[in-house]
Amino acid sequence: MNKKRILYFALMFLPLLITVAALPFLPETIPAHYNFAGEIDRFGSKYETLLFPAITVGMGFFMLWMAKIAAKHEENGSNNEKIVFYTGMGLSVFFTIEHCYFLYRDFTAAAGMGYAHETDINQLFCVLFGIGLVITGNFMPKLRNNSLIGLRTSWSTKNDVTWKKCQLFGGISFIIIGILTVIAGIFLEGYTAMCVALGLLLTDTVICVVYSYKIAKKY
């Protein structure tokens, strides 16, 4: 097993290891669910904290499987496989940060400090999601034509020219939308930040689809 795969598995299992270490110090009852406003709307057993790490592990194995499929779809080289692999690592980091935030809120309760609200979960999500979009945008122009990942429409996959132009356009638009999403996460709060982020993503999706149609008509 090479160093990259070791790092991949380490990141994949990190939330589980952190949670197992934290369990003895958590209160028996913890916040189990939050609404879109970042407010607690359900309490549950501390063992429910194991659910999120389990999802992270499952997602990690799923991305490895996707990487293998990407490799089979790629005639030359392993560019797409590597991108899916690194995407899996990025998602593990994203989930780990989110999970550590929830554990922090649980620990403040255990310390008798109440359920802290210093950091808005929606703001944190927007900042992390925006960073993810920026990173994804940088990878997209490097993708080779495939039937699995990238800006894929019936028009973008028409030929190599439409594919390359669509991935470049999609990559640039992802970077722009990602930066705007980070800004929204910093300056907006709660449900407003989330709505703006989703609105930006939806708008960008429509623009990318329309662009792929126009490029296909031209080439």
matplotlib code that plots the C-alpha trace (Angstrom):
import matplotlib.pyplot as plt

x = [0.0, 1.5, 1.7, -1.3, -3.6, -2.4, -3.2, -6.6, -7.6, -6.2, -8.5, -11.4, -11.2, -10.1, -13.6, -14.3, -11.1, -11.8, -15.3, -14.3, -11.8, -14.4, -17.3, -16.3, -16.2, -19.5, -22.8, -25.3, -27.7, -26.4, -27.8, -28.8, -30.1, -30.1, -32.5, -31.6, -31.3, -28.6, -30.9, -31.1, -34.4, -33.7, -31.7, -30.4, -27.9, -24.2, -23.7, -25.5, -22.2, -20.9, -23.3, -21.5, -18.1, -19.8, -21.1, -17.6, -16.1, -18.9, -18.4, -14.6, -15.1, -17.7, -15.2, -12.5, -15.0, -15.8, -12.0, -11.8, -14.7, -13.1, -9.9, -11.8, -13.4, -10.0, -8.2, -4.9, -3.3, -5.0, -5.9, -9.6, -8.9, -6.6, -9.1, -11.8, -9.3, -8.3, -12.0, -12.6, -9.8, -11.2, -14.6, -13.1, -11.5, -14.7, -16.7, -14.0, -14.1, -17.9, -17.9, -15.3, -17.6, -20.5, -18.3, -17.2, -20.8, -21.4, -18.3, -19.5, -22.6, -20.6, -18.5, -21.7, -21.4, -24.6, -24.9, -22.5, -23.6, -20.4, -20.1, -23.1, -23.2, -24.6, -21.8, -19.2, -20.9, -20.8, -17.2, -16.1, -18.4, -17.1, -13.5, -14.5, -15.9, -12.7, -10.6, -13.0, -12.9, -9.1, -9.3, -12.1, -10.0, -7.7, -10.5, -10.5, -13.8, -15.7, -19.1, -18.7, -17.5, -17.2, -19.6, -21.4, -24.3, -25.2, -23.7, -20.4, -19.6, -20.2, -16.5, -13.1, -13.4, -16.8, -15.6, -12.4, -14.2, -17.0, -14.7, -12.7, -15.8, -17.2, -14.0, -13.8, -17.4, -17.0, -14.0, -16.1, -19.2, -16.9, -15.4, -18.8, -20.1, -17.2, -18.0, -21.7, -20.6, -18.5, -20.9, -24.3, -25.9, -28.1, -30.7, -29.8, -26.2, -27.5, -30.1, -27.6, -25.1, -27.8, -29.0, -25.5, -25.0, -28.3, -27.7, -24.2, -25.6, -28.1, -25.5, -23.1, -25.8, -26.8, -23.1, -22.6, -25.6, -24.2, -20.7, -22.1, -24.1, -20.9, -18.6]
y = [0.0, 3.3, 6.5, 8.1, 5.2, 5.1, 8.8, 8.2, 5.5, 7.6, 10.5, 8.1, 6.6, 9.7, 10.8, 7.3, 7.3, 10.8, 9.8, 6.6, 8.6, 11.3, 9.0, 8.4, 12.2, 13.1, 13.6, 10.7, 13.0, 15.2, 17.4, 14.8, 17.0, 20.7, 22.6, 24.9, 27.8, 25.9, 25.3, 22.0, 20.3, 16.8, 15.3, 11.7, 9.2, 10.1, 6.9, 8.5, 10.4, 7.2, 7.6, 10.4, 8.6, 5.5, 7.6, 9.0, 5.5, 4.3, 7.4, 6.7, 3.1, 4.4, 6.9, 4.2, 2.1, 5.1, 5.6, 2.0, 2.6, 5.8, 3.9, 1.4, 4.2, 5.8, 4.5, 6.2, 7.2, 7.5, 11.2, 10.8, 8.0, 10.3, 13.1, 10.9, 9.6, 13.0, 14.1, 11.2, 12.6, 16.0, 14.8, 13.0, 16.2, 18.1, 15.6, 15.5, 19.3, 19.2, 16.3, 18.0, 21.0, 18.9, 17.2, 20.6, 21.6, 18.4, 19.0, 22.5, 20.8, 18.3, 21.1, 22.9, 25.7, 25.0, 24.4, 26.9, 28.9, 30.8, 29.3, 29.1, 25.6, 27.1, 29.5, 26.8, 24.6, 27.4, 28.2, 24.6, 23.9, 27.1, 25.9, 22.5, 24.2, 26.2, 23.0, 21.1, 24.0, 23.7, 20.0, 20.1, 21.3, 18.3, 15.8, 13.6, 12.8, 10.1, 8.9, 9.3, 12.7, 16.4, 18.8, 16.0, 16.7, 15.1, 18.3, 18.4, 14.8, 15.3, 15.4, 16.3, 19.9, 20.5, 18.4, 20.5, 23.8, 22.8, 21.5, 24.7, 26.9, 24.7, 24.9, 28.7, 29.0, 26.7, 28.8, 32.0, 30.4, 28.9, 32.2, 33.8, 31.0, 31.5, 35.2, 34.4, 32.1, 34.8, 37.7, 36.1, 34.0, 31.0, 30.1, 33.1, 31.9, 28.5, 29.8, 32.1, 29.2, 26.9, 29.7, 30.3, 26.6, 26.3, 29.4, 28.1, 24.7, 26.3, 28.5, 25.5, 23.4, 26.3, 26.9, 23.2, 23.4, 26.5, 25.0, 21.8, 23.8, 25.6, 22.6]
z = [0.0, -1.1, 1.1, -0.7, 0.1, 3.7, 4.0, 2.3, 4.8, 7.7, 6.8, 6.2, 9.7, 11.5, 12.6, 13.9, 16.0, 17.3, 18.3, 20.1, 22.1, 22.9, 23.9, 27.5, 28.1, 26.4, 28.3, 28.0, 26.1, 23.3, 20.5, 17.8, 15.0, 13.9, 11.7, 8.8, 11.3, 13.2, 16.2, 18.0, 17.3, 18.7, 21.5, 21.5, 22.9, 22.8, 20.7, 17.8, 17.3, 15.7, 12.8, 11.1, 11.2, 9.8, 6.9, 6.3, 6.2, 3.8, 1.6, 1.5, 0.3, -2.3, -3.7, -4.0, -5.9, -8.1, -8.7, -10.0, -12.3, -13.6, -14.3, -16.4, -18.4, -19.1, -22.1, -21.5, -18.2, -14.8, -14.6, -13.9, -11.4, -9.5, -9.4, -8.0, -5.4, -4.3, -4.2, -1.7, 0.4, 0.3, 1.4, 4.3, 5.4, 5.0, 7.1, 9.8, 10.3, 10.4, 12.9, 15.1, 15.2, 16.4, 19.0, 20.2, 20.8, 22.7, 24.9, 25.8, 27.2, 29.1, 30.7, 31.9, 29.4, 27.6, 23.9, 22.4, 19.3, 18.7, 15.2, 12.9, 11.3, 8.1, 7.8, 8.5, 5.8, 3.2, 3.8, 3.5, 0.5, -1.2, -0.7, -2.1, -5.2, -5.8, -5.5, -7.8, -10.3, -10.5, -11.3, -13.9, -16.9, -16.4, -16.8, -19.9, -21.7, -19.7, -18.7, -15.0, -13.7, -14.8, -16.5, -18.3, -20.7, -24.0, -25.5, -23.5, -24.4, -28.1, -29.0, -27.4, -28.3, -26.6, -23.7, -23.1, -23.5, -21.2, -18.5, -18.7, -18.5, -15.7, -13.8, -13.9, -13.0, -10.0, -8.8, -9.0, -7.4, -4.7, -3.8, -3.7, -1.4, 1.0, 1.1, 1.8, 4.6, 6.2, 6.0, 6.1, 8.8, 9.3, 6.7, 4.6, 4.0, 3.0, 0.6, -1.1, -1.5, -3.0, -5.2, -6.5, -7.2, -9.0, -11.1, -12.1, -13.0, -15.4, -17.0, -17.5, -19.2, -21.5, -22.3, -23.2, -25.6, -27.3, -27.6, -29.1, -31.7, -32.6, -32.8]

ax = plt.figure().add_subplot(projection="3d")
ax.plot(x, y, z, "-o")
ax.set_aspect("equal")
plt.show()
